[in-house]
Amino acid sequence: MNRALSSAGLAALLAVAAALLLAACGGSDDSTSSDALTDDEYAAQVQEITASFAGGFDELSAEAANPTSPEDFRQAVVAIQDKITETVDALEAVTPPEDVAADHEELIQVFADYRDGYDPIVEAIDADDQQALADAAAEIPQVVEDFQVTYTEIKDSMADAGIVIETTADSSADAGASTDSTTGDSTESAVPAY
């Protein structure tokens, strides 16, 4: 009888373990969708992230515009890249609604591409190559324009899905400067004199 009880107990234990294993496997499939934000939660989080980026970027851009040395300029550009990386990291931590998951991945990528667009400036300063620096600085308006166009396309696609990401208007736009309302970045570029 002891052996029968043992066998029955073992069978019950195995059944419970199998049920738990199946439940665990089934639960992992649903975790992505259960972690996804609602449309409103998503819009609020992305809006907060991009607003934080825009505010910090304005200050960093001002610092990069008036360096006193190549090292100051390099530090300012790296600070800009760091701010963009913070934005990428924050966006990567957001779980979007399923209907905008592809747009969200594109949003992360456009910020990453924007950050990487500043690499040639840092490389030119590190190489002490004034011509490469001038060439890299001349490319920044195109980097900014590519970001602006793609960012707007992503926002429009999300709006079509019912998720509106609003941006704050940059006050410098009223002064006639050509700026991006999300980044605050001027579409003009020049190599600063130091």
C-alpha positions as CSV (number, residue, x, y, z in Angstrom):
1,M,0.0,0.0,0.0
2,N,2.9,2.3,0.7
3,R,4.2,1.7,-2.8
4,A,0.7,2.4,-4.3
5,L,0.5,5.7,-2.3
6,S,4.0,6.6,-3.5
7,S,3.1,6.0,-7.1
8,A,-0.1,7.9,-6.7
9,G,1.7,10.8,-5.0
10,L,4.4,10.8,-7.6
11,A,1.8,10.8,-10.4
12,A,-0.1,13.7,-8.7
13,L,3.2,15.6,-8.3
14,L,4.1,15.1,-11.9
15,A,0.6,16.2,-13.0
16,V,0.9,19.4,-11.0
17,A,4.4,20.0,-12.3
18,A,3.2,19.5,-15.9
19,A,0.3,21.9,-15.3
20,L,2.6,24.5,-13.9
21,L,5.0,24.1,-16.8
22,L,2.2,24.5,-19.4
23,A,0.8,27.5,-17.5
24,A,4.3,29.1,-17.5
25,C,4.8,28.5,-21.2
26,G,1.3,29.8,-22.0
27,G,1.7,32.9,-19.8
28,S,4.9,34.0,-21.5
29,D,3.1,34.4,-24.9
30,D,0.7,36.8,-23.4
31,S,3.2,38.9,-21.4
32,T,4.2,41.1,-24.3
33,S,0.6,42.2,-25.0
34,S,-0.2,42.5,-21.3
35,D,2.8,44.8,-20.9
36,A,1.7,47.0,-23.8
37,L,0.5,50.4,-22.9
38,T,-2.9,51.8,-23.9
39,D,-2.9,54.3,-26.7
40,D,-3.3,57.2,-24.3
41,E,-0.6,55.9,-21.9
42,Y,1.8,55.3,-24.9
43,A,1.1,58.8,-26.3
44,A,1.7,60.4,-22.9
45,Q,5.0,58.5,-22.3
46,V,6.4,59.2,-25.8
47,Q,5.4,62.9,-25.5
48,E,7.1,63.2,-22.2
49,I,10.3,61.5,-23.5
50,T,10.4,63.7,-26.7
51,A,9.6,66.9,-24.7
52,S,12.5,66.1,-22.3
53,F,14.7,65.6,-25.3
54,A,13.7,68.9,-26.9
55,G,14.3,70.9,-23.7
56,G,17.7,69.4,-23.1
57,F,18.7,69.6,-26.7
58,D,18.1,73.4,-26.9
59,E,20.6,74.0,-24.1
60,L,23.2,71.6,-25.5
61,S,22.9,73.1,-29.0
62,A,23.6,76.5,-27.6
63,E,26.7,75.2,-25.9
64,A,27.9,73.5,-29.2
65,A,27.3,76.8,-31.1
66,N,29.8,78.8,-29.1
67,P,32.8,76.6,-28.1
68,T,36.0,78.2,-27.1
69,S,38.2,75.2,-28.2
70,P,38.0,72.1,-30.3
71,E,37.8,70.1,-27.1
72,D,34.8,72.2,-25.9
73,F,33.1,71.6,-29.2
74,R,33.8,67.9,-29.0
75,Q,32.4,67.7,-25.5
76,A,29.3,69.6,-26.6
77,V,28.7,67.3,-29.5
78,V,29.2,64.2,-27.3
79,A,26.8,65.7,-24.8
80,I,24.3,66.0,-27.7
81,Q,24.9,62.4,-28.6
82,D,24.5,61.4,-24.9
83,K,21.1,63.2,-24.7
84,I,19.9,61.4,-27.9
85,T,21.1,58.1,-26.4
86,E,19.1,58.8,-23.2
87,T,16.1,59.3,-25.5
88,V,16.7,56.1,-27.4
89,D,17.1,54.2,-24.0
90,A,13.9,55.7,-22.7
91,L,12.0,54.8,-25.9
92,E,13.3,51.3,-25.8
93,A,11.9,50.9,-22.3
94,V,8.3,51.7,-23.6
95,T,6.1,48.8,-24.7
96,P,3.9,50.3,-27.4
97,P,0.4,49.1,-28.4
98,E,0.6,46.4,-31.0
99,D,-0.9,48.6,-33.8
100,V,2.1,51.0,-33.6
101,A,4.9,48.5,-32.7
102,A,6.5,48.9,-36.1
103,D,6.2,52.7,-35.9
104,H,7.8,52.6,-32.4
105,E,10.8,50.7,-33.7
106,E,11.2,53.3,-36.5
107,L,11.0,56.0,-33.9
108,I,13.8,54.5,-31.9
109,Q,15.8,54.0,-35.1
110,V,15.4,57.6,-36.3
111,F,16.7,58.9,-33.0
112,A,19.7,56.4,-33.2
113,D,20.4,57.6,-36.7
114,Y,20.2,61.2,-35.6
115,R,22.8,60.5,-32.9
116,D,25.0,58.7,-35.3
117,G,24.9,61.6,-37.7
118,Y,27.1,63.5,-35.3
119,D,29.8,60.9,-35.3
120,P,31.8,62.5,-38.2
121,I,32.2,65.7,-36.2
122,V,33.7,63.8,-33.3
123,E,35.9,61.8,-35.6
124,A,37.2,64.9,-37.4
125,I,38.0,66.7,-34.1
126,D,39.8,63.5,-32.8
127,A,41.8,63.4,-36.0
128,D,42.5,67.2,-35.8
129,D,41.3,67.4,-39.4
130,Q,39.8,70.8,-40.1
131,Q,38.6,69.9,-43.6
132,A,36.9,66.8,-42.3
133,L,35.3,68.9,-39.6
134,A,34.1,71.5,-42.1
135,D,32.7,68.7,-44.3
136,A,31.0,67.0,-41.3
137,A,29.5,70.3,-40.0
138,A,28.2,70.9,-43.5
139,E,26.3,67.6,-43.4
140,I,24.5,68.4,-40.2
141,P,21.6,70.3,-41.9
142,Q,20.9,67.1,-44.0
143,V,21.1,65.0,-40.8
144,V,18.6,67.3,-39.2
145,E,16.3,67.4,-42.2
146,D,16.4,63.6,-42.5
147,F,15.4,63.4,-38.8
148,Q,12.7,65.9,-39.1
149,V,11.1,64.3,-42.2
150,T,11.2,60.8,-40.8
151,Y,10.0,61.8,-37.4
152,T,7.1,63.6,-38.9
153,E,6.2,60.6,-41.1
154,I,6.3,58.3,-38.0
155,K,4.1,60.7,-36.0
156,D,1.6,60.9,-39.0
157,S,1.5,57.1,-39.2
158,M,0.8,56.9,-35.5
159,A,-1.9,59.6,-35.8
160,D,-3.5,57.4,-38.5
161,A,-3.6,54.7,-35.9
162,G,-5.3,57.0,-33.4
163,I,-2.2,57.9,-31.4
164,V,-1.3,61.6,-31.5
165,I,2.2,62.6,-30.3
166,E,2.2,66.4,-29.9
167,T,5.4,68.4,-29.8
168,T,6.0,71.7,-28.2
169,A,6.7,74.6,-30.5
170,D,10.1,76.1,-30.2
171,S,10.1,79.8,-29.4
172,S,13.0,80.4,-31.8
173,A,10.8,79.5,-34.7
174,D,8.9,82.8,-34.1
175,A,12.2,84.6,-34.6
176,G,12.5,83.4,-38.1
177,A,15.0,80.6,-37.4
178,S,14.6,77.3,-39.1
179,T,14.3,74.8,-36.3
180,D,12.8,71.5,-35.5
181,S,10.1,71.8,-32.9
182,T,11.0,68.5,-31.3
183,T,14.8,68.9,-31.2
184,G,15.1,72.6,-31.2
185,D,18.0,72.1,-33.5
186,S,18.7,74.7,-36.2
187,T,18.9,73.5,-39.7
188,E,21.8,75.8,-40.2
189,S,25.3,74.6,-39.5
190,A,28.7,76.1,-39.6
191,V,32.1,75.1,-38.1
192,P,32.4,77.2,-34.9
193,A,35.4,79.5,-34.7
194,Y,37.6,78.8,-31.6
